[in-house]
Amino acid sequence: MSEFKRIPPEQAQALREQGAVVVDIRDPQSFANGHISGSRHLDNHSLPDFIAQADFDQPLIVACYHGNSSQSAAAYLAHQGFSEVYSLDGGFELWHSQYPDQVARGEAE
C-alpha cells in the first residue's frame, strides 16, 4: 500500500493491542510532556535509523498534535515501503482526552 488511512483513536487502540507501532512526530518537549504509551518519538534525525530497523509489514500509526501533520508523515512513510500506515485523527490531543490512562511522560529514548 503506498497510501495511508486516517483512523480514529478507537481503531488506533485496537491496532496497538494487536502490535502496531506508534510513532509521534511532535517536538521533543511535547513528547516528553505526554505521549501515547509505548510510542516512539520520530524526527528528522531519528527517521533514517527508524526506517533502517523497521518491520515494514507491521502496522504503523503516526500521531501529531491534532492529526494534520501526521498525514504528510504517514504518506511519506507509506512511500518508503511500509505496508500498513495510519494517521491518527485528532492526534495526541484527542487520544489524551479519550485514553488518559494510556499516556506516558518522559524523554524520547
Buried (B, 14 or more C-beta within 10 A) or exposed (E): EEEBEBBBBEBBBEBBEEEBBBBBBBEEEBBBEBBBEEBBBBBEEBBEEBBEEBEEEEBBBBBBBBBEBBBBBBBBBBEBEBEBBBBBBBBBEBBBEBBEEBBEEEEBE
